């Protein structure tokens, strides 16, 4: 990434910068009252539900973690999950993996 000043001079250069973002993944838990914001028979994306809940004044919370996460809906991540499980069966406790192993 090149940093350029207003007069078109290169003032910095960052090779392959890394960015971090909080993303939505994992397991979602709802209170039953969230159901009143979902119209039966109509498609609703999760981000749209969150926005509806926020607009209605509902409290929406998230838990952050730095644990390993694989999207097993992707073939490459699913294969990796199978490999990790086979390699480290003893480090899995209640579905959570100890990354120190």
Backbone as a printed PyTorch tensor [residue, N CA C, xyz], in Angstrom:
tensor([[[  0.8520,  -1.1560,   0.0000],
         [  0.0000,   0.0000,   0.0000],
         [  0.9080,   1.2330,   0.0000]],

        [[  0.6200,   2.1440,  -0.8620],
         [  1.4240,   3.3630,  -0.9640],
         [  0.6420,   4.5200,  -0.3370]],

        [[  1.3170,   5.2840,   0.5270],
         [  0.7260,   6.4870,   1.1020],
         [  1.1730,   7.6710,   0.2570]],

        [[  0.2070,   8.4460,  -0.2350],
         [  0.4990,   9.5630,  -1.1350],
         [ -0.0190,  10.8540,  -0.5090]],

        [[  0.8150,  11.8860,  -0.5480],
         [  0.4230,  13.1840,   0.0000],
         [ -0.4530,  13.9390,  -0.9870]],

        [[ -0.9630,  15.0890,  -0.5460],
         [ -1.8150,  15.9100,  -1.4070],
         [ -1.1030,  16.3970,  -2.6590]],

        [[  0.2370,  16.5440,  -2.5920],
         [  0.9730,  17.0060,  -3.7760],
         [  1.5750,  15.8390,  -4.5610]],

        [[  1.0040,  14.6610,  -4.4090],
         [  1.3270,  13.4630,  -5.1900],
         [  2.6960,  12.8540,  -4.8810]],

        [[  3.2530,  13.1730,  -3.7360],
         [  4.5340,  12.5720,  -3.3380],
         [  4.2660,  11.3150,  -2.5270]],

        [[  5.0990,  10.3190,  -2.7630],
         [  5.0070,   9.1020,  -1.9660],
         [  5.6210,   9.4100,  -0.6050]],

        [[  4.8350,   9.2260,   0.4510],
         [  5.3100,   9.5320,   1.8010],
         [  5.4000,   8.2820,   2.6840]],

        [[  4.9870,   7.1560,   2.1470],
         [  5.0740,   5.9180,   2.9030],
         [  4.7610,   4.7300,   2.0210]],

        [[  5.2320,   3.5870,   2.4590],
         [  5.0210,   2.3600,   1.6990],
         [  4.8930,   1.2150,   2.6930]],

        [[  3.7720,   0.5190,   2.6380],
         [  3.5470,  -0.6270,   3.5240],
         [  3.3160,  -1.8600,   2.6730]],

        [[  4.2370,  -2.7720,   2.7300],
         [  4.1350,  -3.9940,   1.9420],
         [  3.1160,  -4.9340,   2.5680]],

        [[  2.1260,  -5.3060,   1.8050],
         [  1.0850,  -6.2410,   2.2230],
         [  0.5790,  -5.9610,   3.6400]],

        [[ -0.0620,  -4.8410,   3.8370],
         [ -0.5660,  -4.5360,   5.1820],
         [ -1.6340,  -5.5450,   5.6020]],

        [[ -1.7260,  -5.7770,   6.8870],
         [ -2.7500,  -6.6690,   7.4180],
         [ -3.7870,  -5.8320,   8.1630]],

        [[ -5.0380,  -6.1550,   7.9250],
         [ -6.1330,  -5.4620,   8.5700],
         [ -6.9230,  -6.4560,   9.3940]],

        [[ -7.4530,  -6.0060,  10.4800],
         [ -8.2930,  -6.8550,  11.2990],
         [ -9.6970,  -6.2890,  11.3830]],

        [[-10.6730,  -7.1480,  11.2940],
         [-12.0700,  -6.7390,  11.3600],
         [-12.8220,  -7.6970,  12.2730]],

        [[-13.7660,  -7.1760,  13.0190],
         [-14.6820,  -8.0410,  13.7360],
         [-15.7130,  -8.5240,  12.7310]],

        [[-15.9400,  -9.8160,  12.7050],
         [-16.8880, -10.3940,  11.7520],
         [-17.9120, -11.2330,  12.5020]],

        [[-18.9930, -11.5020,  11.8310],
         [-20.0580, -12.3080,  12.4030],
         [-19.8530, -13.7560,  11.9970]],

        [[-19.6570, -14.6060,  12.9900],
         [-19.5450, -16.0330,  12.7140],
         [-19.8050, -16.7870,  13.9980]],

        [[-20.1960, -17.9790,  13.8730],
         [-20.3580, -18.7840,  15.0600],
         [-21.7670, -19.2420,  15.2940]],

        [[-22.1580, -19.1840,  16.5260],
         [-23.4510, -19.6700,  16.9620],
         [-24.2590, -18.4700,  17.4460]],

        [[-25.4990, -18.3970,  17.0180],
         [-26.3560, -17.2820,  17.3780],
         [-27.4410, -17.7610,  18.3350]],

        [[-27.6750, -17.0070,  19.3700],
         [-28.6990, -17.3340,  20.3720],
         [-29.6610, -16.1580,  20.4520]],

        [[-30.9490, -16.4440,  20.3680],
         [-31.9720, -15.4040,  20.3920],
         [-32.9120, -15.6140,  21.5610]],

        [[-33.4410, -14.5320,  22.0630],
         [-34.5560, -14.5900,  22.9800],
         [-35.8000, -14.8470,  22.1240]],

        [[-36.8090, -15.5130,  22.6570],
         [-38.0220, -15.7720,  21.8670],
         [-38.6600, -14.5110,  21.2910]],

        [[-38.5020, -13.3690,  21.9530],
         [-39.1380, -12.1380,  21.4400],
         [-38.5240, -11.6830,  20.1100]],

        [[-37.3520, -12.2100,  19.7390],
         [-36.7630, -11.8690,  18.4370],
         [-37.6290, -12.3890,  17.2960]],

        [[-38.4030, -13.4250,  17.5560],
         [-39.2310, -14.0240,  16.5090],
         [-40.2700, -13.0460,  15.9570]],

        [[-40.7070, -12.0830,  16.7540],
         [-41.7060, -11.1260,  16.2500],
         [-41.1200, -10.2110,  15.1780]],

        [[-39.8170, -10.2240,  15.0050],
         [-39.1580,  -9.3990,  13.9910],
         [-38.8640, -10.1900,  12.7070]],

        [[-39.3200, -11.4370,  12.6850],
         [-39.0990, -12.3100,  11.5280],
         [-40.4460, -12.6550,  10.9200]],

        [[-40.6060, -12.2980,   9.6500],
         [-41.8660, -12.5580,   8.9650],
         [-41.8580, -13.9760,   8.4120]],

        [[-42.8350, -14.7600,   8.8100],
         [-42.8990, -16.1520,   8.3830],
         [-42.9640, -16.2610,   6.8630]],

        [[-42.1520, -17.1510,   6.3190],
         [-42.1570, -17.4110,   4.8810],
         [-41.3510, -16.4260,   4.0590]],

        [[-40.7400, -15.4310,   4.6900],
         [-39.9350, -14.4410,   3.9590],
         [-38.4750, -14.6120,   4.3250]],

        [[-37.6170, -14.5300,   3.3170],
         [-36.1790, -14.6530,   3.5180],
         [-35.6530, -13.4500,   4.2960]],

        [[-34.7600, -13.7100,   5.2400],
         [-34.1910, -12.6340,   6.0390],
         [-32.7300, -12.9670,   6.3390]],

        [[-31.8270, -12.1140,   5.8920],
         [-30.4100, -12.2810,   6.2040],
         [-30.1650, -11.9390,   7.6630]],

        [[-29.1610, -12.5680,   8.2520],
         [-28.8300, -12.3050,   9.6450],
         [-28.5130, -10.8300,   9.8920]],

        [[-27.7010, -10.1670,   9.0470],
         [-27.4410,  -8.7400,   9.2900],
         [-28.7150,  -7.9010,   9.3090]],

        [[-29.6770,  -8.2460,   8.4650],
         [-30.9400,  -7.5030,   8.4410],
         [-31.7290,  -7.7230,   9.7340]],

        [[-31.6820,  -8.9370,  10.2680],
         [-32.3520,  -9.1930,  11.5460],
         [-31.7070,  -8.3730,  12.6540]],

        [[-30.3880,  -8.3380,  12.6880],
         [-29.6940,  -7.5460,  13.7160],
         [-30.1010,  -6.0810,  13.6050]],

        [[-30.1420,  -5.5540,  12.3990],
         [-30.5310,  -4.1520,  12.2070],
         [-31.9780,  -3.9170,  12.6480]],

        [[-32.8590,  -4.8700,  12.3690],
         [-34.2490,  -4.7390,  12.8200],
         [-34.3200,  -4.7120,  14.3420]],

        [[-33.5740,  -5.5990,  14.9750],
         [-33.5840,  -5.6610,  16.4310],
         [-33.0540,  -4.3610,  17.0350]],

        [[-31.9840,  -3.8430,  16.4650],
         [-31.4230,  -2.5840,  16.9600],
         [-32.4060,  -1.4350,  16.7730]],

        [[-33.0400,  -1.3790,  15.6020],
         [-34.0050,  -0.3100,  15.3230],
         [-35.1920,  -0.3750,  16.2870]],

        [[-35.5150,  -1.5860,  16.7480],
         [-36.6320,  -1.7530,  17.6790],
         [-36.2040,  -1.5220,  19.1260]],

        [[-34.9420,  -1.1640,  19.3240],
         [-34.4570,  -0.8980,  20.6680],
         [-34.0660,  -2.1400,  21.4590]],

        [[-33.9790,  -3.2590,  20.7740],
         [-33.5830,  -4.4970,  21.4480],
         [-32.0760,  -4.4810,  21.7190]],

        [[-31.6810,  -5.1580,  22.7560],
         [-30.2630,  -5.2670,  23.0880],
         [-29.6770,  -6.4290,  22.2800]],

        [[-28.6170,  -6.1480,  21.5460],
         [-27.9180,  -7.1710,  20.7690],
         [-26.4860,  -7.2040,  21.2700]],

        [[-26.0240,  -8.3620,  21.6710],
         [-24.6800,  -8.4960,  22.2400],
         [-23.8520,  -9.4630,  21.4080]],

        [[-22.5450,  -9.3670,  21.5740],
         [-21.6270, -10.2580,  20.8670],
         [-20.5150, -10.6630,  21.8200]],

        [[-19.9820, -11.8240,  21.5950],
         [-18.8270, -12.2790,  22.3540],
         [-17.6410, -12.3290,  21.4050]],

        [[-16.5540, -11.7170,  21.7940],
         [-15.3660, -11.7600,  20.9520],
         [-14.4120, -12.8240,  21.4710]],

        [[-13.6500, -13.3870,  20.5790],
         [-12.6930, -14.4210,  20.9360],
         [-11.5580, -14.4300,  19.9200]],

        [[-10.4380, -14.9420,  20.3420],
         [ -9.3150, -15.0900,  19.4210],
         [ -9.0580, -16.5650,  19.1210]],

        [[-10.0630, -17.4000,  19.3760],
         [ -9.8820, -18.8340,  19.1480],
         [ -9.8910, -19.1460,  17.6530]],

        [[ -9.3980, -20.3250,  17.3390],
         [ -9.3970, -20.7780,  15.9480],
         [-10.8310, -21.0200,  15.5050]],

        [[-11.1520, -20.6090,  14.2990],
         [-12.4790, -20.8400,  13.7450],
         [-12.3350, -21.2620,  12.3020]],

        [[-13.0080, -22.3110,  11.9450],
         [-13.0320, -22.7830,  10.5640],
         [-14.4760, -22.7830,  10.0920]],

        [[-14.7070, -22.3220,   8.8870],
         [-16.0380, -22.3190,   8.2860],
         [-16.2210, -23.6510,   7.5830]],

        [[-16.8400, -24.6130,   8.2720],
         [-16.9470, -25.9510,   7.6940],
         [-17.9550, -26.0250,   6.5520]],

        [[-18.5490, -24.9010,   6.1870],
         [-19.3630, -24.8290,   4.9780],
         [-18.4990, -24.6800,   3.7280]],

        [[-17.2170, -24.4180,   3.9470],
         [-16.2630, -24.3200,   2.8290],
         [-15.4850, -25.6310,   2.7650]],

        [[-15.3920, -26.2500,   1.5970],
         [-14.7090, -27.5490,   1.4990],
         [-13.2820, -27.5530,   2.0450]],

        [[-12.5090, -26.5000,   1.7910],
         [-11.1270, -26.4920,   2.2770],
         [-11.0670, -26.3990,   3.8040]],

        [[-11.9380, -25.6040,   4.4080],
         [-11.9770, -25.5160,   5.8670],
         [-12.4990, -26.8110,   6.4850]],

        [[-13.4540, -27.4430,   5.8360],
         [-13.9750, -28.7100,   6.3480],
         [-12.8780, -29.7700,   6.3420]],

        [[-12.1150, -29.8250,   5.2550],
         [-11.0090, -30.7810,   5.1750],
         [ -9.9650, -30.4830,   6.2530]],

        [[ -9.6770, -29.2050,   6.4690],
         [ -8.7100, -28.8240,   7.5050],
         [ -9.2240, -29.1980,   8.8900]],

        [[-10.5030, -29.0030,   9.1420],
         [-11.0930, -29.3750,  10.4290],
         [-10.9590, -30.8770,  10.6670]],

        [[-11.1890, -31.6680,   9.6390],
         [-11.0390, -33.1200,   9.7690],
         [ -9.5840, -33.4990,  10.0670]],

        [[ -8.6460, -32.8420,   9.3830],
         [ -7.2250, -33.0990,   9.6270],
         [ -6.8450, -32.7610,  11.0640]],

        [[ -7.2560, -31.5670,  11.5220],
         [ -6.9280, -31.1400,  12.8810],
         [ -7.5230, -32.0840,  13.9210]],

        [[ -8.7420, -32.5150,  13.6950],
         [ -9.3660, -33.4200,  14.6490],
         [ -8.6130, -34.7500,  14.7070]],

        [[ -8.2410, -35.2700,  13.5460],
         [ -7.5130, -36.5380,  13.5120],
         [ -6.1490, -36.4090,  14.1880]],

        [[ -5.4810, -35.2650,  13.9840],
         [ -4.1420, -35.0410,  14.5550],
         [ -4.1820, -34.8080,  16.0570]],

        [[ -5.2370, -34.1480,  16.5470],
         [ -5.2480, -33.6830,  17.9390],
         [ -6.5070, -34.0730,  18.7060]],

        [[ -6.9570, -35.2860,  18.5430],
         [ -8.1900, -35.7180,  19.2130],
         [ -8.1740, -35.4200,  20.7020]],

        [[ -7.0580, -35.6000,  21.3670],
         [ -6.9780, -35.4030,  22.8070],
         [ -7.0930, -33.9630,  23.2620]],

        [[ -6.9130, -33.0050,  22.3600],
         [ -6.9620, -31.5920,  22.7700],
         [ -8.3450, -30.9740,  22.6200]],

        [[ -9.3100, -31.7430,  22.1450],
         [-10.6680, -31.2420,  21.9890],
         [-11.4830, -31.5450,  23.2360]],

        [[-12.0870, -30.5190,  23.8150],
         [-12.9190, -30.6790,  24.9950],
         [-14.2290, -29.9530,  24.7260]],

        [[-15.3330, -30.6680,  24.7340],
         [-16.6520, -30.0890,  24.5130],
         [-16.6950, -29.2410,  23.2430]],

        [[-16.0350, -29.7060,  22.1740],
         [-16.0760, -29.0090,  20.8970],
         [-15.1270, -27.8290,  20.7850]],

        [[-14.3210, -27.5720,  21.7920],
         [-13.3800, -26.4670,  21.7380],
         [-11.9680, -27.0180,  21.6510]],

        [[-11.1420, -26.4010,  20.8350],
         [ -9.7870, -26.8760,  20.6540],
         [ -8.8080, -26.0100,  21.4130]],

        [[ -7.8760, -26.6070,  22.0730],
         [ -6.8090, -25.8800,  22.7610],
         [ -5.7380, -25.5690,  21.7320]],

        [[ -5.5690, -24.2930,  21.3470],
         [ -4.6170, -23.9020,  20.3120],
         [ -3.1570, -24.1090,  20.7240]],

        [[ -2.9060, -24.3600,  21.9920],
         [ -1.5300, -24.5280,  22.4290],
         [ -0.9680, -25.9040,  22.0770]],

        [[ -1.8200, -26.8210,  21.6530],
         [ -1.3720, -28.1850,  21.3520],
         [ -0.6150, -28.2290,  20.0480]]])
